[in-house]
Amino acid sequence: MRLLDLKIMSSGQNGWESELLEFGDDITQLYGPNGSGKTPVIHSIAYALGYPVRYRDDIIAKCGSVILRVEHEDKILTFERELSKSFYLKCKSTGQDKAHVFYNERDASDFFLRELGISTVALTSNQNEPSYPYVSSFLPLFYIDQDTGYTSAYKAPSSFIKDQYSEMVRLALGVPAKHSFENKRFLIERKNELDAVNVEVVNKEKFIQRLEEQRGAAQSTSTEINIELKSLTAQLDNLRDSYDATSDAGYILKRMVREKQNEKLKLDSNIRDLESRVFGFKKIQSEIEIEINTLSLNEESRRMFTSFEDVCSAQGCGLFLGSSESYGKNLLYLRDQIKDLDRNTSFQEIRLEEYREAFRKLEAEVESIRGSLQKQKNEPETTSLIAAISAITQSIIDFQGRKDLIERIESEKRDYVGLLNIRSALQNDIASLQPGTGSGDLRVLEFRTSYRKKVVEWLDVLSTKNVSRDITIDADFGVLFGTEKLSQFSGSTLLRVVLALRAAFFELFISSERNSVEFLILDTPRQHDIETKDFAAFISKLKSICKGKRAQVIFSTTEYHYESAKNDKEWLPTFDGFEQPMFLG
């Protein structure tokens, strides 16, 4: 979801409104002095999406509504929300005559999250009751409020969901919730889905195997076959257009014989290689059988020794116990080896027979073409022309059939890989839904590893001093800097660390496949806590990320002024005020 433009509408003739404020493709900067109305404007972006915002009384009295247009999945959504104490929001999509109207945050949140493809399943509240994600709980991952947002890695207006930060990150990543209220039902559903996918995988494997058997010994690629088809088609066209077609036909027949002979040489080489491989397998199998016989003789000898009282007189003598256990393990291992060799030998023998059959077919084709050449000497010249056209046409048909088969195999293999990915995702979901394994999802582990690296990078961008780079990310995405928690920092250090955490998460999120939210909103940071050059480096790094990704950064500022570049927008206060220009007027 990308932001297009924002407008705050007035309440009557004496009300206040904004200009139509268009968002930049990369960076959007709200630049103005303190008191110019930057905060109400930037709050209105989140407010229009259903986020709870507490405006001052004069804003509510003078402004009527907020209109925000966004682009999402090739359609334009227009959100319009009234500035009042009661909840009223409507959303209209391009191509729809009727707008969706919402009278409470729950319904509006459900619509917004579903549009983003975010799960709205029941989570567990702090009172162990079913609860659902809201815009107010999800959007703080991408919206940093000026008052409290720079004090922690996540700050929502209220925390009513158990491990709320962890749950919202999981929703964003698309992994199962840690405390899903419907875990059991979803576990059963995922297992049923996995069973169905496993059946599809097995059927797909068998189908691909049958197609490979039809392909036989021909191992040419689709590109190579296309080259052959172009060559054969050109030859056919030359025969049709040539004034001396009969002599060309004889030349083409001879060239086809040479090409078939070259194919025979390749097949003969493959046949010899497979024969050597099969012989090697059988030789190894023979040696293993000798080893098994030797083991059996040793075991017989052991039994013979244990039968003599002089050697082992005590009952339950353990003299040969180690030898007996070793015999059982080695015998089992060797028999497994023979089974593997049997399977490989059978498979190679099938391939060998396919190669031999293809070789015999080529020999027949060569003899047929040579027969046509021989007839050319004794029969009218048109005979060789007909034979050449027939041979080329047959080759074109054969190559086209092989091409279609190869393309079908490649298509089925792509579908097969897709099924394997689905199965892997389902297995991860099931592992996460199992009791006590909520942090074991591979996607979560990968994110935690990448998140740790990115946090270090952003700490360096912001020249953050006196903060350990020995970072640990726990299962709930909490960050430990050496032995220190985020709550132990204050002042400039806290601001820099929070900015690093937020930027690291945003960079990873927009680089993922689930980048449903493509904007990061930064209400005015306390810039007296951070040097201008460090904040400039921070914004410059965000700009470089936005240029390479489909992402937007919106921030307000009082002291630092960002020099807008291509695809950026700057919003300035343009209405006359009593003491200074204002964003609303």
N, C-alpha and C positions, 0 to 999 in steps of 0.2 A: 504494500500500500504506500503510494507516494502522495505528498501534499501538493495541491495545485494553487489554490488561492484562498484568502480569508477576508471576510468583511463583517464588521460589527455594525449592525443597523441601529438607527436612532429610535427613541420612543417618543413619537410625536414631533411637532415642528421645532420645539425648543430642546430636543434631545441631542445626544452626542453620537457621532458615528465615526468610522474610520474610512480611509480610502480603500479601494480594492487592492489588497496586498498580495502580490504574486510571489510564490516561493521559488527560490533558485533550484536548479537541478542538483547543485552540489552544496553550496553554503548559502544560508540566509542569515544576515546580520541585522539585528535591531539595535541601532546606535542612537543614543540620546542621553541627556543629563538625567540625574536623579529627579524623580517627580514628573517626568514627561509622559508617563503612562505606558511604559514598556511592559510592566508586569501584567496589567489587565489584558493586553494584546496577546502576550505569549500564553497566558492562562487560558485564553479563549480557544486556542487550538485544541487543547485537551478537553475543555468544557464541551465543545461541539461534538466530540466523540462519546460523550456520556460520562466524563470524569467529573467528580464533585469538586467544585471550586467555590470558595467563599469570597464573593466580591464585596467591596465597600458599598455602603448604602447609596452614595451618589452615582456609582456605576449602574446599579440596579434601577435607580430612578430615571436615569437619563438614557440608558441603552435598552433597546427592545429585544434584540436577538443576535445570535452569532450564526453566520453562514460559512461553512467550510466545504470546499470541493476537493475530493481526492480521486486518484486514479487507482483502480485495482482490477487486475486480470482483464484488461482491455475494455473496461467500462468505467464510466464516471459516476461516482456516488456524491450526492449533495446532502450534507448534514445541516439541519437548521434547528437550533435549540433556543428557546425563549429564556431570557434572563429574569427568572422569577424564583420564588421560594418553592413552588411546586414544580415537579418534573414534567417537562413536555419537550419531546424531541421527535423530529420526523426525518426520514431519509428517503430520497428518491434516486432511482438508478436510471441511467440512459436506457431508452427503449421501453420503459414502464410508465403507464399512464397514472397509476395509483402509487402514492407514497406510503411507506411503512410509518406508522405513528406509534410512539411509545410513551407511556405515562409513568413508568418507573424504571429505575436503573437496572433491575434484574432482567427485564425483557430486552432493553436496549443493549445490555452487555451480552446477552445470549446471541442477539442478531450480529453484533459487531465481531464477536469471537468466531462465530460460525462463518462469517464472510472471510475471515482470515484463515480459515481451516484449522482453528485451534479447538481442541477438545473441550467440551463443556460438561463432562461427566461429573457426577457428584464426588466431592472430596470430603474429608473429615474435618469438622470444625474443632475449635479448641474445647468444645463441650461434648466431643465425640458424637456429633449429630451430622446428618448430611448437609453439605454446604456447596456452593457453586462459585466458580471464578467470576469476578466482575471486572469491568474496565478499570475500576479503582484499584484492583489488586494486580492486574496484568500490565497496564500501561506504565507504571513506575519503573519498569525495566528500561523504558525508552524516554521517560520524561522526568527531569530532575527539577524539583520545586526549589525555589530560592531559599525558603525559610528552613526546611528540614532535610532537603534532598542531598546536601553536601556533608551530612554527618554519618552516613553509612552506605554500604553497597546497594541497599534497597530500602526505600522508605515509602510506604503506602499510607493513605489517610487513616486506615484502620487495619488491624491484623486480627482476622477472625478465623483463618484457616490454619490448621496445625502445620507447622514448618512452612509457612506461607511463601517465603522467598524461594525455598527449594522447590516447592510445588509449581510456582510460576515459571521458574527456569526450566523445569521438566516439561511444562506445557509448551514453552517456546521451542525447546529442542525436539518435541514430538515423541518423547519417551513416556512410558507409563508412570502414573503418579505414585508417589511414595506411600501415601495414605488414602488410596482410593476407597470410597465408601462402597464401591461395587466391584471390588477386586475379584471376589469369588466368581461372580457372573462373567466378568471379562476373561478370567483365567479359563473358564470352561469354553467360552467362545473362541479364544485364541487357540486352544488345543484342538477344537473341532476344525478350525481353519487350517491348522498345521497338518492335521490328518488328511484333509482334502488336498492340500498342496503337495504332500508327500506322494499321494496317489498320482497327481498330475506329473510330478517329477519322474516317477518310475515309468509311467506311460510314455512320457517324452523321451526318456532314455532308450526305451525299446523301439520307439518310432525312428529315432535318429540312427539307431543301430541297423534297422532294416533298410533305411535309406543309404547308409554307408555300404551295406552289402550289395545293394543295387548299383552303387557307384563302382564297386569292384576294385580292380587294380588301377583304374585311371585316377591319378592323383594330381592332374593338372588344376591350376587355379582358374578362377573365373576370368581373370585378366588374360592369362595365356590362351584360354579358349576364345575370348573375344578377338585376339590377334589372329588366331587360326581362321575364325569365321570371316573376318575382313579379307584375309588373303584368299580364301576360297571363293568368296563373293566376287572379288576383283578378277580372279581367274575366269569365273563364269561370264562376267561382263566382257572380258577381253575376247573370249571365244565368240560371244554373240556379235561383237562389233568388228572383229578382225576380218580382213579380206582374205586371209589365208588361214581360215579356221581349221582346216584339216591338218595342216602341218603343225599348227599350235597345239592341236589336240594330242598329237603324238608326243610333243615335248612335255605337255602337262601330265600325261600318263606316266612318262618316265620319271618326272619329278615327284609324282605321288608315290611311285615305287620307292624312290630314295627316302622320302619322308617316312613311309611305313617301315622301311628297313631300320631307320634311326630309332623309331618307336620300339621296334623289336629288340634292338641292342639295349635300350634302357630297361625294357621288361626283362630281358635275359639277365642283365646285371642284378636287378631286384630279385629275380628268382634264385640266382646263385647265392645272394646275400641271405635270403630267407632259408634256403637249404642248409647253409652253413650255420645259421642260428638254430634251426631245428636239430641239426646234428649235435651242436654244442649242448643244447638242453638235454638231449637224450644221453649224452656222455656224462654230464653232471649228475643226471638221475641215476645212471648206472653206478657212478662212484658213491653216491649217497646210499644206494642199496647195499653196496659192499660194506660201507661203514655200519649200516644197520645189522648186517650179518655178523660183522666183527663184534658189535655190541652184544648181540644175542649169544655168541660163543663165550664172551667174557662172563655174561650172566649165568650161562650153563656151568662154567668153571666155578663161579662163586657158589652155586648151589651144590656142586660136587664137594667143594672144600668144607662147606658147612655140614655136610653129612658125616664127616669124620669126627669122631669124638675127641681125638687127640688135638685137632685143630681148634674146635669150638665145643668144649665139653659142657659149659654152663648153659642152662636153659635161658633163652632170650638173649643170647650172646649178640652184642652189637658190633662185632669185629668188621662185618661187611655192610653195616647199615648205610654208611656214606656212599659206598659203591652202588648199593641198590637204588637209593634216591637219585643219584646221578644218572643211572641207567634209564630210569623212568623219564626224567626231564629231557635227556638227550634224544631218547627214542621219539618222544612226542614232538620235539623240535624238528627232527629229521623227517618225520612223516608229514609234518606241515609243509616242509620245504618241497617234498615230492608232490604234494597236492598243488602247490603253486606252480611247480614246473609242469605238471600235467595240464593245468589250465592254460599256461602260456604256450605250451607245445601245441595244444589243440587249436588255439586261436591262430598261431602262426601257420599251422598246416592248412587251415581254412583259407587264409590269405594267400598261401602258396598255390593252392588249387585255383583261386580266382586269377592270380597272375598267369598261371599256365593256360587257363581257359582264354584269357585275353591274348596271350601269345599265339595260341592256335587260331583265334579269330583273325589276328593280323596276318598270319601266314596264308589263310584262305583268301583274304583281301588282296594280298600281294600276287598270289597265283591267279586270281581273277583278272587283275589289271594286266599282268604279263600275258594272259591269254588274249586279252583285247589287243595288246600290242602285236602279238603273233598274227591275229586275224587281219590286222591292218595291212600286212604284207600280201595277203592272198585275196582280200575282199575289197570292195569299193572303198574310197577314202572316207565316205560319209559314215562308214561303220565305226571307225576310230573316233570320229567326232561325237557320235551318239554315245559310244562307250565312255568317252571323257566326260561328257555332260552328265551321264548317269552316275559315274564314279564321284564327281564333284558334288552333285546333288545329294548323293547318299552320305558323303562325308559331312556336308552341311547339316543334314538331318541328324546324323550321329552327334556332331559337336553341339548342336542346339539342344538336343536331349540331355547331353552331359552338362551343358551350361545350366539348363533349367533345374536339373537335379542338384547341382552344386549350390545354386542360389537358394533352393528349398532347404538344403542342409544348413546353410549359413543362417537362414531365417529361423529355422527351428532351434539352432544352437543359441541364437540371440534370445529367443523366447525361453530357452532352458536356463540361460544365465539369469534372466529376469525372475524365473521361478525360484532359483537358488537364492537370490537376494531377498525375495519375499519370505522364503523359508527361514533365512537367517534372521530377518527382522522379527518374525513371529517367535522364533526360539529365544531371541533377546527379550521380547515382551513377556514371554512365559517365565523366563528366568527372573525378570524384574518383579513379576506379580507373585512369585512364590514367597511365602512368609520368610522374612529375614534376609531377602536377597535384593531389596529395592535398590541398592547402590551398585549392583553387579552388572548392570547393562553396559555392554561394550561401548555404546555411543556416549554414555555418561563418563566412562573412564577416559575415552579419547578426548572429550571436551575438557575434562579437568586437567589433563596433561597439556593441551593446547592453551587453555586459559592461564595456567601458571606461566608459560613462556611469554604470552602476550602481556601479562601484568608487568613482568620484568622489563619488557621493551618500553611500555608506556611510562613506567617509573623513570627510566633513563631519559625519555623524551622530555619529561617535566623536571629533569634535574633534581629528583627527590633524594635528599641526603638523609643520613642517619636512619635509613630503613633497610632492614636485611633483605637481600635478594634470595635468601634460602627460604623459598615460599612453599607452603603446603596448602593444598585445597582439599577440604574434607568432603564427605559424602553429601553434605547439604550445601556445598559450594561456599562454605565459609572459608576465609583466608587467614592463614597464620604466617606472620613475617618473622621467621626465626622462632622466637618464643613469645612474640608480642601479638596481641589481637588488635583489630582495627580500633576498638573502643579505647585503647591506651594512647592513641595519637590525638593531637589537638592542633589548632592554629593552621599555619601554612602546610605543615606535614600532612594533617588530616585531609585538607582540601586536595592536595596533590595526589594522595593515595586514592581518594574517592574518584577523582577524575580518571586516574589510571585504570581503576577497576571498571568503571562505566565504559570507557573507550575500548578496553580489551574485550568486554562482553559484546559490545556493538560490532566490533570488527569481525569477531568470530561468527556472530549471528548472521550478518549480511553475506558472509562467505559460505554459509551453509545452504543446503537445499530447501530449508524451511524459512527463508527470509521473507516472511509475510509482512512484517513491519519494516519499512525501509527508511525510517527517520529516527534521529536522536535530537531531543529538544532539551536545551540547557538554559534554564532561567538564569539571570545574572549571577555568576559566581562572585564571591567576596574577593574582588580583585586586589584589595589592599593586602591580602594574605598570599599573593603570588606575584612574582616579578613579571613585568610586561613581556620580556624576551622569552620567558618560559611558557607563558600562556600563548604567545605568538607561535612558538614551536609546536605546541599542542594543536592549535587550530590548523597550522600548516600540514601537520601529519594527517589530521582528519580530512583535509582537502585532498591529499594524495590518495587516500582510501576511497573517497567518494568518486574521484575521477575514474578509478578502475572498477568501481562497482556501481550498481544502481542504488544509490543511497543519498540521503540528505541529512545535513546538520543545520539545526536552527538554534541560534544563541543570541542572547541580548547582552549588551555591554555598555559601560559608562566611560571607562578610562581607556582601555585598549581599543584601537580602531583598526579593524582588518581591512586591508586594501583588496577590494573585490576584484576577482579575475573572471575568466570566461565561465559561464554557467552559474554565476553567483548573483545574488540579489542583496541590495541594502535597503532596509526600511528606515526612513528618517521621519521625525515628527514634522508635520507640515501645517498644522492648525495653530493659529495665534492663541497664546495663553496670556494670563496676567503677567507672568514673570519670564516665561520661556515657551518655545514651541512645544506643541502637544501632539500625541498620536491620535487622540480623540478630540473632536470639536464640532 
